[in-house]
Amino acid sequence: MALALIQPIGGVSALAEPPASRAKEGPILLAAAKKAPSVSEDSKAQTNPTDAKAEHTRLFSESKYPSAATCRTCHPDHYREWSVSAHAYAQLSPVFNAMAATTTKLTSGANGDFCIRCHTQVGMNLGEPVFMSNMDRHPTSREGITCVVCHRLERAYGKVSGRFALVAADITKPAFGPTGDAELKRVLSKPDEYPSLVTNPNETGLKIHGDIEKSEQLRTPGFCGSCHDVTLMNGFRLEEAFSSFKNSPAAHRGETCQDCHMGQIPGKKSGYAEAPAAIIGGDPSKPRTAGYFDKEGFHAKEVANGTPTKPRRRTNHMFAGPD
């Protein structure tokens, strides 16, 4: 019997029996072919009003909940640290997705959004289904605990197991930060030093926040407790990292979650670095950095690409810990 050689995607050949109608033709190379759409079919796909509406919806969603990639334009160091953190993978974690699916199945759906609302607040604020492929979610939704989850939160919710409303607004609207707007006002007052910055969404240029509203809660353990203290509907305390901390020697010494998880040395109270919070301009195709963190602390570097803002308390956005 004649055999056909098949070359799979991995590049390793395999043997398979050819169709009976071609058995007499000897060894042949089989290739999977997909019918190319005709011109008329392709035109229909491009002008489908349903697809156009969906794309417009996605564009407006991006303006309501800016992606971390948008924030990276001025905050490349923060972005690089966050991108390798557990926060960035909160919604993509296969362990989380498997556990959430199992819990929902065992509770016949009564669990609702209890698990997922901590892992993708953007998705829940957008009204995405609990069960939905991550490939079909909005890009910012897939980013898990992304920039806007912390910096577009205008009130303190306390221990609510992750159920809170984010401020829906484009990048030019106010963000919330621990130091207020003094440095931002200085930057905006120096267009020669920091050119092309605009705070009007209708103007052309590098769009940035028009204001930074001071948010004291970002430096408090209670802010972390909004998600990291999980109590089930029946009162069962599923995860109590915040409550455990409140009763720990560290809390009694006046230490905070941020001291160990956002300080210079991961997992150890080691003070905070002093470095620029933003780098304006520069060539985006080349590295832009003011320094980096490792297990020994923060290593400052002279900014050679772009114009940095004034140094201030600089937190580590890898959110690493001893475990």
Residue pairs with C-beta under 8 A, 6 or more apart in sequence:
1 17
1 23
2 18
2 23
2 24
2 25
2 26
2 27
3 15
3 16
3 17
3 18
3 27
4 15
4 16
4 17
4 18
4 22
4 27
4 28
4 29
4 30
5 13
5 14
5 15
5 27
5 28
5 29
5 30
6 13
6 14
6 15
6 16
6 29
6 30
7 13
7 29
7 31
8 14
16 30
18 25
18 28
18 30
22 28
37 45
45 51
58 138
61 126
61 138
61 140
62 70
62 138
62 139
62 140
63 170
63 171
63 201
64 168
64 169
64 170
65 122
65 125
65 126
65 138
65 140
65 148
65 152
65 166
65 168
66 140
66 147
66 148
66 170
66 171
67 139
67 140
67 143
67 146
68 79
68 82
68 83
68 88
68 140
68 143
68 146
68 147
69 79
70 171
71 78
71 79
71 147
71 171
72 78
72 79
73 206
73 284
74 206
74 208
74 278
74 279
74 280
75 277
75 278
75 279
76 279
76 288
76 289
77 275
77 279
77 289
77 290
77 291
77 292
78 147
78 277
78 317
80 289
80 292
81 293
81 316
81 317
81 318
82 88
82 146
82 147
82 317
82 318
84 318
85 317
85 318
85 319
85 320
86 319
87 144
87 145
87 146
87 319
88 143
88 144
88 145
88 146
89 144
90 96
90 118
90 119
90 120
90 144
90 145
91 116
91 119
91 120
91 123
91 134
91 137
91 141
91 142
91 143
91 144
92 134
92 142
92 144
93 119
96 115
96 119
97 134
99 115
100 115
100 116
100 119
101 131
103 111
103 115
104 111
104 115
104 130
104 131
112 130
113 124
113 130
114 161
114 232
114 233
116 123
116 124
116 130
117 124
117 161
117 162
117 163
118 161
118 162
118 227
118 230
119 144
119 145
119 162
120 128
120 137
120 141
120 142
120 144
121 145
121 149
121 162
121 164
121 166
122 138
122 140
122 141
122 143
122 146
122 148
122 149
122 166
123 132
123 137
123 138
123 141
125 165
125 166
125 168
126 138
126 141
128 137
128 138
128 141
134 142
140 146
140 148
145 227
148 166
148 167
149 166
150 176
150 218
150 223
151 175
151 176
151 177
152 166
152 167
152 168
152 169
152 175
152 176
153 164
153 166
153 167
153 176
153 215
154 167
154 176
154 213
154 215
156 217
156 222
156 223
157 163
157 164
157 226
158 222
158 225
158 226
159 225
159 226
159 229
159 231
159 242
160 226
161 227
161 229
161 230
161 231
162 226
162 227
162 230
164 226
167 173
170 201
170 207
171 207
171 208
171 209
172 198
172 199
172 200
172 201
172 207
172 208
172 209
172 210
173 209
173 210
174 209
174 210
174 211
174 212
174 213
175 209
175 211
175 212
175 213
176 212
176 213
176 214
176 215
176 218
177 212
177 213
177 214
177 215
177 218
178 214
178 215
178 216
178 218
178 219
178 313
179 212
179 214
179 312
179 313
180 212
180 213
180 214
181 211
181 212
181 213
181 214
183 277
183 309
183 310
183 312
184 208
184 209
184 211
184 212
186 310
187 193
187 194
187 197
187 278
187 280
187 309
188 194
188 197
188 199
191 197
193 307
194 280
194 281
194 307
195 281
196 205
196 206
196 281
197 205
197 206
197 208
197 280
198 204
198 205
198 206
198 207
198 208
199 207
199 208
199 209
199 210
200 210
201 207
206 280
206 281
217 223
219 256
219 258
220 256
221 242
221 245
221 246
221 251
221 256
221 257
221 258
222 242
224 241
224 242
224 257
224 258
225 242
225 243
228 239
228 241
228 242
228 257
229 239
229 240
229 241
229 242
229 243
230 237
230 238
230 239
230 240
231 237
231 238
232 238
237 243
242 257
245 251
245 257
250 260
250 269
255 269
258 315
259 269
260 267
260 268
260 269
260 321
260 322
261 267
261 316
261 319
261 320
261 321
262 272
262 315
262 316
262 317
262 319
263 269
263 270
263 271
263 272
263 315
263 316
264 270
264 271
264 272
264 273
264 293
264 297
264 298
264 316
265 295
265 296
265 297
266 293
266 295
266 316
266 318
266 320
266 321
266 322
267 320
267 321
267 322
268 322
270 297
272 313
272 314
272 315
273 291
273 293
273 297
273 298
273 300
273 313
273 314
273 316
274 311
274 312
274 313
274 314
275 290
275 291
275 298
275 300
275 311
275 312
275 314
276 290
276 303
276 308
276 309
276 310
276 311
276 312
276 314
277 309
277 312
277 314
278 308
278 309
279 288
279 289
279 290
279 303
279 305
279 306
279 307
279 308
279 309
280 306
280 307
280 308
280 309
281 306
281 307
282 288
282 305
282 306
282 307
283 305
286 305
287 305
288 303
288 305
288 306
289 301
289 303
290 300
290 301
290 303
290 308
291 298
291 299
291 300
291 301
291 314
292 298
292 299
292 301
293 299
293 316
293 318
298 314
298 316
